[in-house]
């Protein structure tokens, strides 16, 4: 099951900060229910996707993919919290927001 919220309905819990984001680098954050979510940016031609990982056990496990769009959860709603960007993940000015689903 996955959660869903439109960006305009999301209540921001915190800002998230990641180091230098590049394609193939894994970003991780802690979720409301204790899971550790991860995402990695990939390109399929001109289409940007976020590969979603469950990192809760210490070893990242790929669980899905989502399209990368501003205002859409980069972890696809697979966790109790999501990561919403306000721009392109490769833009250094992009801000990331943690939104709790439950």
C-alpha positions in Angstrom: 0.0 0.0 0.0 1.2 3.5 -0.6 0.1 6.9 0.8 -0.8 9.9 -1.3 -1.1 13.6 -0.6 -1.3 16.5 -3.1 1.4 19.1 -2.5 -1.2 21.7 -1.6 -2.7 19.3 1.1 0.7 18.4 2.6 1.6 19.7 6.0 5.3 20.2 6.2 6.9 18.6 9.4 10.5 19.5 8.8 13.0 20.5 6.1 15.3 17.8 4.9 18.9 18.5 3.9 21.0 16.2 1.8 24.6 16.5 0.7 25.6 16.9 -3.0 22.9 15.1 -5.0 24.0 13.4 -8.1 22.6 10.6 -10.2 23.1 7.3 -8.5 23.7 8.8 -5.0 21.4 7.5 -2.3 19.7 10.0 -0.1 18.1 8.8 3.2 15.9 10.2 5.9 14.0 8.9 9.0 10.2 8.6 8.8 7.5 9.2 11.5 7.1 5.5 12.2 10.9 4.8 12.4 11.5 3.5 8.9 14.5 4.8 7.0 13.5 5.8 3.5 15.9 6.3 0.6 15.8 7.5 -2.9 18.2 7.7 -5.8 17.9 9.8 -8.9 18.1 8.0 -12.3 17.5 9.1 -15.9 15.9 7.0 -18.6 16.6 9.2 -21.6 15.0 12.5 -20.7 12.7 11.0 -18.0 13.9 11.5 -14.4 12.9 8.8 -12.0 13.4 8.3 -8.3 14.3 4.7 -7.3 12.8 4.2 -3.9 14.7 2.1 -1.2 13.8 0.8 2.2 17.0 1.4 4.2 15.6 0.3 7.6 17.8 -2.8 8.0 21.0 -1.0 7.0 21.1 -2.6 3.5 19.1 -0.6 0.9 16.4 -2.7 -0.7 14.8 -1.4 -3.9 11.0 -1.3 -3.6 9.8 0.9 -6.4 10.2 3.8 -8.8 8.4 7.1 -9.2 8.6 10.0 -11.7 10.4 13.0 -10.4 8.2 16.1 -10.4 8.2 19.2 -8.2 5.7 18.8 -5.4 5.6 14.9 -5.7 7.0 12.6 -3.0 10.3 11.2 -4.1 9.7 8.0 -2.1 6.3 7.3 -3.7 4.3 7.2 -0.6 5.8 3.9 0.5 6.7 5.1 4.0 4.9 6.9 6.9 6.7 10.1 5.8 7.6 11.5 2.3 10.2 13.8 0.8 8.8 16.6 -1.3 11.1 18.7 -3.5 10.2 22.2 -4.6 12.3 21.9 -7.8 14.7 19.6 -9.6 16.8 17.4 -7.4 19.9 18.3 -9.4 19.4 22.0 -8.7 21.4 23.1 -5.7 18.7 25.7 -4.8 16.0 23.0 -4.4 14.5 22.6 -0.9 13.2 19.3 0.4 10.4 18.9 2.9 9.4 16.0 5.1 5.6 15.4 5.1 4.1 12.8 7.5 1.2 10.7 6.0 0.0 9.1 9.2 
